[in-house]
Amino acid sequence: MRKYLYVFCILTVLTGCTKIHEIQFQAYAVGIGIEYEKDEYHVVLQFLDFSNVAKTEQGKSDQPSPIWIGEGKGKTVEDAIIKIYKGIQIPVNYDQLTLFVFGKSVLENRLRKTVEALDTNFNIRLTGWVYGTEEPVEKIFTTKVPFNYSYNNARIVQPQYMHQQDSSIPALSLQELVYQLHEKSKTILVPSISTEDTIMKMDQDKLPVTVFNGAYLMKGEKLKGHLTEGDLTGFIRVNNKSVRSPVTVHGGKEEIIQIELLNPKMKKMVNKDQNKIQIGLDIKVSATVKESSKGILAPKIEKKIKEQIRKEVYDAYVKSQKIGGDIFQFEDYLYRFMHDDWKSLQTSGKFPALNKKDIHVHIVPLKSINRINAGVDTLINDWK
């Protein structure tokens, strides 16, 4: 009898599973877009729809996944979000929030205050990816993903996955942005995105998708300007987060060679000699010949690749300097490791400039995928 009494007492103090919310009774926010117009924040929340997700073994539906968005306006970010709560009907869950899209109006005038509002919101994680855009956020959030995959499979949601095939501007998390906003010597590259409907089609119908189109350069909370992917080609090819980058080398009228650059390693070189500071870049990259239109010796290919990379890297540096940016972070290096020199240069306003001859490129090694048909003589390994 005593045993049963003990069991009864234990059961009375045990708690059960209370206040459980099934996933279909919550609105899972996966993206948040923020613009600032007419002294008001315009906030757009994008939600994941479970109705067409995970219905097949392939992890996708045979029907297009619907996209749900909520919009609110207010004097603060939180006020605008509360306006969305009034119409959403079910509780909003932020556990799956992986996307932050800021309109150009926010980048120009309100980035620090906007980021601080998100940072102090205990519901929002800082691990999502950050982008800037000049297009309406609603248009970005209502683009499609081919093959009826959900929006969670979009490239901007999983940017590192597609870098394995075609690298673009390095991804930036909200956490990294929070850190860098407080570093006055750092140039921040916020990837910019837009929509495009001429690349993909479903049958003959155009399919609007999201694409990378460059980066916004910021110093602290000040927007310096925008550079396109073409402007930043050299930076995209050689930054340490790049994985794979295609290059077309023109050797002459009939010489067309398709090269793939892999896993670059870039190192800044900063030397001080007789009170003069010189800066340079040391770049090591692997290269693979994917396609060539005629037979050509490997040393000749290597020389042309080096020349093209050097030119593209220097062009990217010059274009960033023209708008007040420093994409290779030389000033940040001086600030951290040569602080006295940095203060002196800050006073004089004459920071050292990168010369094209100080960009050193090493191809290690140059390979051919198909040595029989590639038309490249790879027997010469002692390249200089």
N, C-alpha and C positions, 0 to 999 in steps of 0.2 A: 504493500500500500504506500509505504514511504517512497518507493521508487517512482510510482506513478505521480505522486505529489511533486517530486523534484522535476519530472518531465513537464508537468503542467506549469510550474513556475517558470521554467526556462522558456516555454513557448509564449508565455505572456509578455516577456521582455524582448523577444526577437522581433525585428522589424521586417516587414515584407517589402516587396518591390512596389513602391507607391509612386505616383506622379510620373509614370512611364508615358512617353510620347512616341507613338509609332511614326516612322519616317514619313508616311503619307499625310500626317497631320502637322507637318512643319514645312516651312518654306526655306529651302536651303539656298542662301545667297552664295553665288560663285564669282561674281564680279561686281565692282563698284566703280562708277564713273562720276567725276565731279567737274563741273564747270562753274564759272563765276561771271554772272551777267547782271547788270543793273543793280549792283550792290546786294545781290542775293546769290546764295549757293544753289546750284541746280544739281541734285544728286539723282543718279540712276542706279538702281539695284537690279542685277541680272540673277535669275533664279534657275536652279536645276529642276527639270521636270522628270520625275521618275516613271511616268506612265509608259514611256517607250524605251526605257533603259534596262539592259540586262534581261531581255525577254528571249534571247537566243544564246546559244553556246558561243557565238562569235563576239558577244559583248556589245552588240549593236542591234538596232531595230531594223525591220524591213520598211519602215515608214520614217519620214523626216522627223527629227526630234523638235517639238515646239519650243520656242524661246519665250519666256515670260520676263517682263521687266516692270519695275515700279518706279515712278517718278515723283519727286517732291522738291519743293523750294522753301528756303528759309534763310534767315540772317546768319545762322550757323550751320555747320554740317549736321550736327545732332538734330537741330530743329527740322531740317529738310528730311532726315531719315524718319523722324516721328510722323511727318505728314504721310509717308509711305505706310507706316504701321496702321494708320486710320483706315486704309483701304485694302490691306493685304488679307484680312480675315483670319489668318492663322499665324502662330508665332514664327518669327524669323530666326533661323539658326545660321551662325557665321562660321561654323567649323570647317566648311569647305571653301571659304573665300580665298581665291588664289590670284585674283586679277584686280589691279588698280589702274584706271585710265584717267589721266588728268587732261583736261582741255588746255589749249594754249593760254587762255585767259587766266587759268590758275597758275601756270608756270611763269607767266609774266608778272603777276601781282600778289598772289596769295599762297605760294607753295609752302612756305614755312608754317603759316598759320593752319593750312589744311593738313599738313603732315602731323603737326602737333595735336590737332583734333583727333586724328586717327590713332595716334600713339597713346593718347590718354583714354581711349575708348576700350574698356577691358574686354569687350566682346570680340574685338577685331585682332587677329594675329598679324604680325608684321612680316610673314614669310612669303607673301604673294609677290608677283612680278609687277613692276611699274612701267607704264608707257605714257607717252604724250601724243596728242593728236590735234589736228586742226578741224577734223570732221566732227559732226554731232556724235556724242557718245552713244545715243540710241542706234545710230547707223552702224557703229562698230559692233555693238552687242547683238545686232540682229543679222549679222553675216552668217553664212552657212559653213558647215564642214562636209566635204564630199563623202559619199558612200553612206550617208545617213548616220554618221557618228554624232554623238552629242558634242556640245560646245566644249566640254572638258578635254576633247581630243584636238582642239585647235592649236596651231603652232604657238600662238602667243601665250597659251596656258601652259604648254610644255616646250619652252624655247630650246632647252638644252638637248632635247631629243632630236630635233631637226638639225642642230649644229653638227651632228655626226655626218650628215650628208652635204649640207651647204651652210657654212657658217655665215652669220650676219653680225650685227651689233651685239656685243656681249650683254647678256641678260642682267637686269638690275632689280634686286629685291627691295621692298619697302624698308626693311631693316638696314640694308646698305645705304639707302638714300638718307635715312635718319642720321646715320653716323657721318656721312660725307657732307651734309648740310652744315655741320658745325666745324668743318675743316676749311679754313679760309684759303688755303693754298691749293686745294683740290679742284680740278675741273671734272664736273660730273657729266657723264653721257647718259641721257635719258633716251632710250630707244623710242623712235616715233613710228606710228602705224597709220595706215589708211586702208580704204576698201578698194577692191579691184574686181570687175566683173567680166574681163576679157580673157582670163586665163583658163578658168574651168567652166565646163558646160555639162548639164544633165540632159542627154539627148541634144536637142538644139536650143535649149533654154539656158540663158546665162546664169551662172551661179556666183553671187557676190561672196568674196572671201576677204579675209584680212591679210595684209602684207606689210612687211617692214619697208620703210622708205627713207631711213636715215636716223639722225639723232639730234636732240636738243642739247646744246652745250650750256652748262650752268656753272657759275662760280658762287658758292654759297647759295643765297636765295635769289641771285640776279641771273636772269636769262641773257646769255650772250648772243645767241642766234641758233640757226638751224643749218645743218649740213646734210646733204643727201647721201644715199648709199654710195653713189658714184664718187662724191667728194671724199668719202672715208674708205675707199677701196684699199688703200695701202695699210690703214690701221686695221681693217677687218682681216686682212691676210696674215698679219704678223703678231697681233696681240696674243698673249699667253692663254687666253680662253678659246681661241680659235682651234678648230679640229680639222676641217677640210675646206679647201677653197680652190675652185677651178680657175685656171689662167690660160688664155689663148696667146701664144707667142707667134709673131709674124717674122719669119726669117727672110722673106723676100717675096717676089711675085707669086711663086708657087709653093712656098714653104709655110704651111699652117700646122702648128703643133699644139695639141691640147694637153695641158699639164695639170696635175692635181697636187696642190701643196698640202702637206700633212703636218700636224702637231708642231707649229712654230714655237721657238723659244727666243724671246726677246729680252735683252738686258740693256739697261741704261748705263752709259759710260760718262762719268763726270770727273774731270781732272782739273787740278789747280796748279798753274805754273806761273811763277813771277806775278802773283796777284791777279792773274787772268784765268778765268774759268772757261773750260771748253767742254761741250757736251756732244755726245754721239750715241749711236745705237749699234749693238751687236746682235745680229739676227741669224739664227740657225733654223733651217727648215728642211724637211724631207720632201722630195719631189718624185712623182711618178708620171711617166709618159703614158697618157691614155690613148692618144690618137695622133698620127702624123701623116701628112699628105705625100711625103717622099722621104727617101733615105737621107739621114743627116747624122753627123758624128756627135756623140754625147758631149764632148767639151764645148762645141759650138752652142748646143742647146743650153748648157749650164750658164755660159756667159750671157746669153740673151735673157734667161730667167733672172739672173742677178741684176742686169741693167733695168729690167722692167720693174722688179720689186723695189729697187732703190728709187726709181722715179716715182712710183705710186706712193711710197712711204713719205717721200719729201713733199710731194704735192698735197697729201693729206695734212701734213704738219703746217705747211704754209697757209692753207685754207683755214685751218683752225686758229692760227695766229692772227689772221686778218680780222676775225670777229672777237678776238680777245680770249681765246681758249688755248689750252695746252694739253692736247689729247694724249701725249706721251708722258705727262706728269713730271717734267723736269723740275718745275718750281716746287712741287711737293717733295721731291727728293732733296732739294737744297734746304727746304724748311725743316726736314726731319734730321738730316745727317750733316748739314753744313749751315747751322742756324745763324751763326755770326755773319757768314757771307750772304745769307739770304736777307738779313736785315739791312746790310749795306746796299745790296742790289735793290731792295724795296725802296730805300731812301732815294737812290739815284734814278730808279725807274729804268735801268738798262740791264735787262736780263740777257744772258748769253743766247745766241741764236744757233740753231742746228744747221750745219753746212751739209750739202749733199755728199761731199767726199768723206764725211764722218759717219756715213751709214754703211756698215760692213755686213754683207750678206754671205752666208755659207750654206751651200747645198750639201746635205749629208744624209744619205747619198742620193744620186739620181738613178731611178730604176725604170725598167720597162715591164709592164704586166705580161705582155706576150712578146718574147724576144724573137720569135719567128716572123710575126706579121707586123710588128710595130714600126719596122723600117728604121730602127735606131741601133747604131753600133755601140753597145754597152761594154765592150771589151776593154775600153780605156778607163781605168779606175784612178789613175794618178793625175787628177785634175788640179789645176792651180788657179 
